[in-house]
């Protein structure tokens, strides 16, 4: 049943139902489909139970998590994604590989006490199972994410052997296969390290909360609420997409899930308003991926950040809050300029829902979110506990709403009491099942990505590569913090052409963050890691690999590469933002007051507005090259704002502003097109 204003779970296009965070999954009917669903649902229920009743020993929890993640990847993702027929059948070799992968990791679960005493002196059988586990992780990563992630992982693995043959700066004495597998398989510094540990606990619970939130129909409500807020402005549908995706992304924490759910509603609206298909898809892609940076639920990398830095997750949320909001304001600026440039107006009045009634109709969606924030930021319990209580609140509220809607139907005489209650139970059961299924599909690939990240971290800890790279980056950048940050941003974007956010963040945090601290030891650790995370997220829009762009393109019926380029272009509005909060820690609410934070925000907004105008090449009319150069200089100067730069920047901007207004008036009077 749905609320009176028809807010409910949106019916997704058929081609999108098979999209997960990693791409398309098999769609199997009959017993095979039921068995795969059952494995995923039981896996999700296991994590829900351990979140509430208490987790197992680290080795048991992580091996149980990873063993099933590998199985599901072999069952969800075919050998060759380009062959469509493979999405509708399950060949015997995938079943065999799933069994081998399960055995190779679950071996640790069964014999973990014995293995703990054999670290450093593994038996041949330990090495066989360990080698098989590494191979299975590489193959599942290829299936879920393509070739880039396993290739990068293989490069790091090869480094353990090739060390003696490399230049002195990165050379080491070399390690044999026995030592490497022992370190990566039997210790807590390889595939069962921090990334998998975080995925098997915090991440799974928060992803499940987001999946239940999504299954409850919150996506439709948030889009309608955003339309009510911004539909009356120019380019209203695109702004509604940004705000709606921001609301949804802050809860779901998954760029693809966000794109699929909100994009199925916002992209058609943007196209009807006049946005080109690839632009509409790009706007939704950018808005959805940035949700990983927006509290209270950020992406999986944020939970890993908490473990890497030792900073409690609630503090990371507080530090990330203002930059996250500013990044969405920057997206709105870019969309507004796009609408101005293309002449796209507001939504028709009859298509804009009333704000108050829309907000009240879905007010129950906010209750679990408020409870989650209360436990996370006010009581400051562990993220695992907060996530569990949030899920319980979500289920209780969702069921209560359905029962109340059933009572309304009984009072109106359209349904019997028993029929209404049965319908409520049935609808709630479907939502619960959909939430479990979506959780498993989202977490299978994340688990594998975290395992690859763990292998990479294990190689770095075994070989001492981290220290060597710190020296290398320090020599490369000299004493220039700015140059080192630029190098870091470029590396993140390049890695973003194939690596998922989690793996990208882990690599950059392990190799680059120590180098930045070496050059500038007084910088806050959280600022450096948020800098790395932001560009890791920005890189998710970068073609040729960007699953969110592919799912947006499926809705928009646009070309995926062009859609990804447009998404990257829209996200570029906040490209300077991480530099701003590195050089102005007030932005991260560190040692500051609210008035200083507001002042820094206004300065940053001014810089991002100028930068957005440069990218769009538009203010009131088309910018000339010298105007772009001036505005770019103003934007860059806002990275290190002072009273002098503020005065000069504003003064020069006013000149450009007035000059643009006069030229616009002249073009309108003469009927000249600015194109």
C-alpha positions in Angstrom: 0.0 0.0 0.0 1.1 3.5 -0.6 0.5 6.8 1.1 -2.2 9.1 0.0 0.1 11.1 -2.2 1.3 7.9 -4.0 4.7 8.0 -2.4 6.0 4.4 -2.6 8.7 2.3 -4.0 9.3 3.3 -7.6 9.0 0.7 -10.3 12.4 0.6 -11.9 13.0 0.0 -15.6 13.7 -3.7 -16.4 17.2 -3.0 -17.5 18.1 -1.4 -14.2 16.9 -4.1 -11.9 20.1 -6.1 -12.6 22.4 -3.2 -11.7 24.4 -3.4 -8.4 27.3 -1.3 -7.2 29.6 -3.3 -9.4 27.5 -3.7 -12.5 25.0 -6.1 -13.9 24.1 -9.3 -12.1 22.6 -12.6 -13.3 18.9 -12.8 -13.5 18.0 -16.5 -12.9 14.6 -18.0 -12.5 13.6 -21.3 -10.9 15.6 -23.2 -8.3 19.0 -21.7 -9.3 17.7 -18.2 -8.7 16.0 -19.2 -5.4 19.2 -20.8 -4.2 21.3 -17.8 -5.0 18.8 -15.5 -3.3 18.8 -17.7 -0.2 22.6 -17.6 0.1 22.6 -13.9 -0.2 19.7 -13.4 2.2 21.2 -15.8 4.9 24.5 -13.9 4.5 22.8 -10.6 5.2 20.8 -12.1 8.1 24.1 -13.4 9.6 25.5 -9.9 9.6 22.3 -8.5 11.1 22.4 -11.1 13.8 26.0 -10.5 14.7 25.4 -6.7 14.8 22.8 -7.2 17.4 24.0 -10.2 19.4 27.7 -9.5 19.2 30.3 -10.2 16.5 32.4 -13.4 16.3 36.2 -13.4 16.8 37.8 -11.2 14.2 39.2 -14.2 12.2 35.8 -16.0 12.3 33.8 -12.9 11.3 36.1 -11.9 8.5 36.5 -15.4 7.0 32.8 -16.1 7.2 32.1 -12.8 5.5 34.7 -13.1 2.7 34.0 -16.8 2.0 30.4 -16.1 1.1 31.3 -12.8 -0.7 33.5 -14.8 -3.1 30.7 -17.4 -3.6 28.1 -14.7 -4.5 30.5 -13.0 -6.9 30.8 -16.2 -8.9 27.1 -16.7 -8.8 26.1 -13.0 -9.5 28.7 -12.2 -12.2 29.3 -14.3 -15.3 32.7 -15.1 -16.8 32.2 -12.7 -19.7 29.9 -9.7 -19.1 29.7 -9.0 -22.9 27.8 -12.2 -23.6 24.2 -11.5 -22.7 23.2 -15.1 -22.6 25.5 -15.7 -19.6 23.2 -13.5 -17.5 20.4 -16.1 -17.8 22.3 -19.4 -17.1 24.6 -20.7 -14.4 27.3 -23.0 -15.9 28.8 -25.8 -13.9 32.3 -24.2 -13.8 30.9 -21.2 -11.9 29.4 -23.5 -9.3 32.7 -25.3 -9.1 34.6 -22.1 -8.7 32.2 -20.9 -6.1 32.8 -24.1 -4.1 36.6 -23.8 -4.4 36.5 -20.1 -3.3 34.3 -20.9 -0.3 36.6 -23.8 0.8 39.8 -21.7 0.3 38.6 -19.0 2.8 36.3 -21.0 5.1 39.3 -23.2 5.8 40.4 -20.3 8.1 37.1 -20.3 9.8 37.3 -24.0 10.6 41.0 -24.2 11.6 41.6 -20.7 12.9 43.0 -21.8 16.3 45.5 -24.2 14.7 46.4 -21.6 12.0 47.1 -19.0 14.7 49.9 -21.2 16.0 51.3 -21.8 12.5 51.9 -18.2 11.5 55.4 -18.0 10.2 55.6 -21.8 9.6 52.6 -22.8 7.5 52.0 -26.3 6.4 51.9 -27.2 2.7 48.1 -27.5 2.9 47.9 -24.0 4.3 49.8 -22.6 1.4 47.6 -24.4 -1.1 44.4 -23.0 0.4 46.1 -19.6 0.7 47.2 -19.5 -2.9 43.7 -20.6 -4.0 42.1 -17.8 -2.0 44.3 -15.2 -3.6 43.5 -16.5 -7.1 39.8 -16.6 -6.3 39.9 -13.0 -5.0 41.6 -11.9 -8.2 39.0 -13.6 -10.5 36.0 -12.4 -8.5 37.4 -8.8 -8.6 37.8 -9.1 -12.4 34.2 -10.3 -12.7 32.8 -7.6 -10.5 35.0 -4.6 -11.5 36.8 -5.5 -14.7 40.5 -5.9 -15.3 42.0 -2.8 -13.6 41.6 -3.8 -9.9 43.0 -7.3 -10.3 45.8 -6.0 -12.5 46.8 -3.4 -9.9 46.7 -6.0 -7.2 48.9 -8.4 -9.3 51.4 -5.5 -9.8 51.7 -5.2 -6.0 51.9 -8.9 -5.6 54.7 -9.1 -8.2 56.6 -6.4 -6.3 57.2 -8.9 -3.5 59.3 -11.0 -5.9 60.8 -8.4 -8.1 62.1 -6.2 -5.3 65.8 -7.1 -5.8 65.7 -6.2 -9.5 64.2 -2.7 -9.1 65.8 0.7 -8.6 67.3 1.4 -5.2 64.6 3.8 -4.1 61.9 1.0 -4.2 64.1 -2.1 -4.0 64.0 -4.7 -1.3 65.6 -8.1 -0.7 62.6 -10.1 -2.2 60.3 -12.6 -0.7 59.4 -16.2 -1.6 56.0 -17.6 -2.2 55.9 -19.3 1.2 56.5 -16.0 3.1 54.1 -14.0 0.9 51.2 -16.4 1.3 51.9 -16.8 5.0 51.7 -13.0 5.5 48.7 -12.4 3.2 46.6 -15.4 4.4 47.5 -16.3 7.9 48.0 -12.9 9.5 45.7 -10.0 10.0 47.6 -7.8 7.6 46.5 -9.3 4.2 43.2 -10.4 2.9 41.7 -10.5 6.4 43.1 -7.1 7.3 41.3 -3.8 8.2 39.4 -3.4 4.9 37.7 -6.8 5.1 37.2 -6.3 8.9 35.4 -3.1 8.3 33.3 -4.5 5.5 32.3 -7.5 7.6 31.0 -5.2 10.4 30.2 -1.5 10.0 29.9 -1.3 6.3 27.5 -4.3 5.9 25.1 -2.9 8.6 25.0 0.6 7.1 24.6 -0.7 3.6 21.7 -2.8 4.9 20.2 0.2 6.5 20.4 2.1 3.2 18.9 -0.9 1.3 15.9 -1.1 3.7 15.5 2.7 3.4 15.5 2.4 -0.4 13.1 -0.6 -0.4 10.7 1.3 1.8 10.0 3.8 -1.0 12.0 6.7 0.4 13.5 7.5 -3.0 10.2 8.7 -4.5 9.5 10.8 -1.4 12.8 12.5 -1.4 12.6 13.4 -5.1 9.1 14.8 -4.6 10.3 16.8 -1.6 13.2 18.2 -3.7 10.8 19.1 -6.5 8.6 20.9 -4.0 11.7 22.8 -2.7 13.4 23.8 -6.0 10.9 23.1 -8.9 10.1 26.8 -9.2 13.7 27.8 -10.0 15.3 27.7 -13.5 16.5 24.2 -14.3 14.3 23.0 -11.4 14.3 19.3 -12.3 18.1 19.1 -12.3 18.3 21.0 -9.0 15.7 18.6 -7.6 17.9 15.7 -8.8 20.9 17.1 -7.0 19.0 17.7 -3.7 17.0 14.4 -3.9 20.1 12.4 -4.7 21.9 14.2 -1.9 19.2 13.2 0.6 19.2 9.7 -0.7 23.0 9.3 -1.0 23.5 10.5 2.5 21.5 7.4 3.7 22.2 4.8 1.1 26.0 5.4 0.7 26.0 3.7 -2.7 26.4 5.7 -5.9 24.9 3.1 -8.2 21.9 2.4 -5.9 21.3 6.1 -5.6 21.6 6.6 -9.4 19.2 3.8 -10.1 16.5 4.7 -7.6 16.4 8.5 -7.9 17.6 8.6 -11.5 14.6 6.5 -12.7 12.5 9.5 -11.6 14.8 12.6 -12.0 16.4 11.8 -15.4 13.1 11.6 -17.3 12.0 14.9 -15.6 15.3 16.6 -16.6 14.9 15.4 -20.2 11.3 16.7 -20.4 12.6 20.1 -19.1 15.0 20.3 -22.0 18.3 18.9 -20.7 20.2 16.7 -23.2 20.1 12.9 -22.3 23.8 12.8 -21.5 23.7 16.0 -19.5 20.7 14.7 -17.4 22.5 11.4 -16.8 25.7 13.2 -16.0 24.0 15.4 -13.4 22.4 12.4 -11.7 25.8 10.6 -11.8 27.6 13.4 -10.1 24.9 14.0 -7.5 24.7 10.3 -6.7 28.4 9.6 -6.4 28.9 12.6 -4.0 26.5 10.9 -1.6 29.5 8.9 -0.5 30.9 12.1 1.0 27.8 13.1 2.8 27.0 12.1 6.5 25.5 10.3 8.3 26.2 7.3 6.1 29.2 7.8 3.9 30.6 5.2 1.6 32.5 2.1 2.7 35.8 4.0 2.5 34.8 6.3 5.4 34.5 3.4 7.8 37.9 2.2 6.7 39.2 5.7 7.2 38.0 5.5 10.8 40.0 2.3 11.3 43.1 3.6 9.5 43.3 6.9 11.4 41.9 5.8 14.7 39.5 8.7 14.6 35.9 7.8 15.7 33.4 7.6 12.9 31.2 10.2 14.4 34.1 12.7 14.4 34.7 12.0 10.7 31.1 12.7 10.0 31.4 16.1 11.8 34.5 17.0 10.0 33.1 15.9 6.6 29.7 17.6 7.1 30.4 21.2 5.9 32.6 20.2 2.9 29.9 17.7 1.9 27.2 20.3 2.0 29.4 22.7 0.1 30.0 20.1 -2.6 26.3 19.9 -3.2 25.9 23.6 -3.3 28.7 23.6 -5.9 26.7 21.1 -7.9 23.6 23.4 -7.7 25.7 26.3 -9.0 26.9 24.3 -11.9 23.4 23.1 -12.7 22.0 26.7 -12.4 24.6 27.9 -14.9 23.9 25.0 -17.3 20.2 25.9 -17.2 21.0 29.6 -17.8 23.2 28.7 -20.7 20.7 26.4 -22.4 17.6 28.6 -21.5 15.9 25.9 -19.4 13.1 27.3 -17.3 11.3 26.1 -14.1 8.9 23.3 -13.9 5.2 24.0 -14.9 3.3 25.0 -11.7 1.0 22.0 -12.0 3.9 19.6 -11.8 5.3 21.1 -8.5 3.9 19.4 -5.4 3.1 21.6 -2.3 6.0 21.5 0.1 4.2 21.2 3.5 1.9 18.3 2.5 4.7 16.5 0.7 7.0 16.8 3.7 4.3 15.6 6.1 3.2 12.7 3.9 6.7 11.0 4.2 7.7 12.4 7.6 7.9 8.8 8.9 11.0 8.2 6.6 13.0 10.6 8.8 12.4 8.8 12.1 14.9 6.0 11.5 17.4 8.5 10.2 17.0 10.7 13.3 17.4 7.6 15.6 20.6 6.6 13.7 22.0 10.1 14.0 21.0 10.2 17.7 22.9 7.0 18.5 25.8 7.9 16.3 26.4 11.5 17.0 24.7 12.2 20.4 25.1 9.0 22.3 28.3 8.2 20.3 27.9 4.4 20.5 29.8 2.3 18.0 28.7 2.6 14.3 27.8 -1.1 14.5 25.4 -0.5 17.3 24.0 2.7 15.8 23.4 0.9 12.5 21.6 -2.0 14.2 19.3 0.3 16.1 18.7 2.3 12.9 17.7 -0.9 11.0 15.4 -2.0 13.8 13.7 1.5 13.8 13.4 1.4 10.0 11.6 -2.0 10.1 9.3 -1.0 13.0 8.3 2.3 11.5 7.8 0.9 8.0 5.5 -1.9 9.3 3.6 0.6 11.6 2.9 2.8 8.6 1.6 -0.1 6.6 -0.7 -1.2 9.5 -2.0 2.4 9.8 -2.7 2.6 6.1 -4.5 -0.7 6.4 -6.7 0.7 9.2 -7.6 3.6 6.9 -8.7 1.2 4.3 -10.8 -0.7 6.9 -12.4 2.5 8.1 -13.2 3.5 4.5 -14.9 0.2 4.0 -12.7 -0.9 1.1 -11.0 -3.8 3.0 -11.7 -6.2 5.9 -9.5 -6.0 9.0 -8.0 -9.4 8.5 -7.4 -8.7 4.8 -5.8 -5.3 5.6 -3.4 -6.8 8.2 -2.5 -9.7 5.8 -1.7 -7.2 3.1 0.4 -5.1 5.5 2.4 -8.2 6.5 2.8 -9.3 2.8 4.0 -5.8 1.7 6.4 -5.6 4.7 7.7 -9.1 3.9 8.5 -8.1 0.3 10.3 -5.0 1.4 12.4 -7.0 3.9 13.3 -9.6 1.3 14.1 -6.9 -1.2 16.3 -5.2 1.4 18.2 -8.4 2.2 18.7 -9.2 -1.5 19.9 -5.7 -2.3 22.3 -5.8 0.7 23.9 -9.0 -0.5 24.3 -7.8 -4.1 25.9 -4.5 -2.9 28.2 -6.1 -0.4 29.5 -9.0 -2.5 31.6 -6.8 -4.7 32.5 -4.5 -1.8 33.8 -7.5 0.1 36.0 -8.5 -2.8 37.3 -5.0 -3.4 38.2 -4.8 0.3 40.0 -8.2 0.0 42.1 -6.8 -2.9 42.8 -3.7 -0.9 43.9 -5.9 2.0 46.3 -7.8 -0.3 47.8 -4.5 -1.4 48.1 -3.2 2.2 49.7 -6.6 3.1 52.3 -6.2 0.4 53.1 -2.7 1.5 53.5 -3.7 5.1 55.6 -6.8 4.2 58.0 -4.9 1.9 58.2 -1.5 3.6 56.9 0.1 0.4 55.0 2.8 2.3 58.2 4.3 3.7 59.9 4.2 0.3 57.0 5.9 -1.3 56.9 8.6 1.4 60.5 9.4 0.5 59.8 9.2 -3.2 56.8 11.6 -3.0 58.7 13.9 -0.7 61.7 14.1 -3.2 59.3 14.6 -6.1 57.4 17.4 -4.5 60.2 18.9 -2.6 58.9 21.1 0.2 55.8 22.1 -1.7 52.7 20.9 -0.1 50.6 22.3 -2.9 52.5 20.3 -5.5 52.2 17.1 -3.5 48.4 17.6 -3.2 48.2 18.2 -6.9 50.1 14.9 -7.6 47.8 13.1 -5.1 44.6 14.5 -6.8 45.9 13.5 -10.3 46.8 10.0 -9.1 43.4 9.5 -7.6 41.7 10.5 -10.8 43.9 8.2 -12.9 43.3 5.3 -10.5 39.6 6.2 -10.7 39.5 5.0 -14.3 39.2 1.5 -13.0 39.3 1.0 -9.3 36.3 1.2 -6.9 36.3 3.9 -4.3 37.3 1.6 -1.5 40.4 0.2 -3.1 41.4 3.6 -4.5 41.2 5.2 -1.1 43.1 2.4 0.6 46.0 2.6 -1.9 46.2 6.4 -1.7 45.8 6.5 2.1 48.6 4.0 2.5 51.1 5.5 0.0 50.3 9.2 -0.1 48.9 10.2 3.3 52.3 9.5 5.1 54.1 11.6 2.5 51.8 14.5 3.0 52.3 14.3 6.8 56.0 14.1 6.3 56.0 17.3 4.2 53.6 19.1 6.5 53.4 17.3 9.9 51.0 19.9 11.4 48.2 19.2 9.1 45.2 17.4 10.6 45.2 13.7 9.7 41.4 13.7 9.0 41.9 16.6 6.5 44.5 14.6 4.5 42.3 11.5 4.4 39.2 13.4 3.5 41.2 15.1 0.7 42.1 11.6 -0.6 38.5 10.3 -0.2 37.0 13.3 -2.1 39.2 12.8 -5.2 38.6 9.1 -5.0 34.9 9.8 -5.2 35.3 12.5 -7.9 37.2 9.9 -9.9 34.2 7.6 -9.9 32.7 9.8 -12.7 35.8 9.5 -14.8 35.4 7.6 -18.1 35.9 5.0 -19.3 35.0 3.1 -16.1 32.2 4.5 -14.0 29.3 2.1 -13.2 27.1 4.9 -11.9 27.4 6.6 -15.3 26.5 3.4 -17.1 23.4 2.9 -15.0 22.5 6.6 -15.5 23.0 6.2 -19.2 20.6 3.2 -19.2 17.9 5.4 -17.8 18.7 8.4 -20.0 19.2 6.3 -23.1 22.4 8.1 -23.7 26.0 7.1 -24.5 27.8 6.0 -21.3 31.1 7.6 -22.0 29.5 10.9 -22.8 27.4 10.6 -19.7 30.5 10.0 -17.6 32.2 13.0 -19.1 29.2 15.2 -18.3 29.2 13.8 -14.8 32.9 14.6 -14.3 32.3 18.1 -15.7 29.5 18.8 -13.3 31.5 17.4 -10.4 34.4 19.7 -11.4 32.5 22.6 -9.8 33.9 21.5 -6.4 37.3 20.5 -7.7 39.0 23.1 -5.6 37.1 22.3 -2.5 39.6 19.8 -1.0 42.4 22.3 -1.4 40.3 24.8 0.4 39.7 22.6 3.5 43.4 21.6 3.6 44.6 25.2 3.8 41.6 26.3 5.9 41.0 23.8 8.6 38.1 25.9 9.9 36.2 24.3 7.0 36.5 20.9 8.8 35.2 22.5 12.0 38.6 22.1 13.6 39.6 24.7 16.3 37.1 27.2 15.0 33.9 29.1 15.8 30.7 29.0 13.8 31.2 32.6 12.6 34.6 31.8 11.2 33.3 28.6 9.6 30.5 30.6 7.9 33.0 33.2 6.7 35.2 30.5 5.2 32.2 28.9 3.6 31.2 32.1 1.9 34.7 32.6 0.6 34.8 29.1 -0.7 31.4 29.4 -2.3 32.6 32.5 -4.1 35.7 30.7 -5.4 33.6 27.7 -6.5 31.1 30.0 -8.3 33.9 31.6 -10.3 35.3 28.2 -11.1 31.9 26.9 -12.2 31.5 29.8 -14.5 34.9 29.0 -16.0 33.9 25.4 -16.6 30.5 26.3 -18.1 32.0 29.3 -19.9 28.9 31.3 -18.9 27.9 33.9 -16.4 25.1 36.0 -18.0 26.3 35.3 -21.5 29.2 33.4 -23.0 32.5 34.2 -21.3 35.4 35.3 -23.4 38.8 33.8 -22.9 40.2 36.7 -20.9 37.1 36.6 -18.6 37.6 32.9 -18.0 41.3 33.5 -17.2 40.4 36.3 -14.7 37.7 34.2 -13.0 40.0 31.2 -12.8 42.6 33.4 -11.1 40.0 34.5 -8.6 38.9 31.0 -7.9 42.5 29.7 -7.3 43.2 32.7 -5.0 40.3 31.6 -2.8 42.4 28.5 -1.8 44.5 30.9 0.4 42.0 33.6 1.2 43.1 36.8 2.9 41.4 40.1 3.4 43.5 41.4 0.4 42.6 38.6 -1.9 38.9 38.8 -0.9 38.8 42.5 -1.7 40.6 42.2 -5.0 38.6 39.1 -6.0 35.3 40.6 -5.3 36.2 43.9 -7.0 37.4 42.2 -10.1 34.3 39.9 -10.1 32.0 42.9 -9.9 33.7 44.3 -13.0 33.2 41.1 -14.9 29.6 40.9 -13.6 28.7 44.4 -14.8 30.5 43.8 -18.1 28.6 40.6 -18.7 25.3 42.3 -17.8 25.9 45.1 -20.3 26.9 42.6 -23.1 23.9 40.5 -22.3 21.6 43.5 -22.6 23.3 44.5 -25.9 22.9 40.9 -27.3 19.2 40.8 -26.3 18.6 44.2 -27.9 20.3 43.2 -31.2 18.9 39.6 -31.2 22.5 38.2 -31.2 22.9 34.6 -30.1 25.8 34.2 -27.6 26.7 30.8 -28.9 
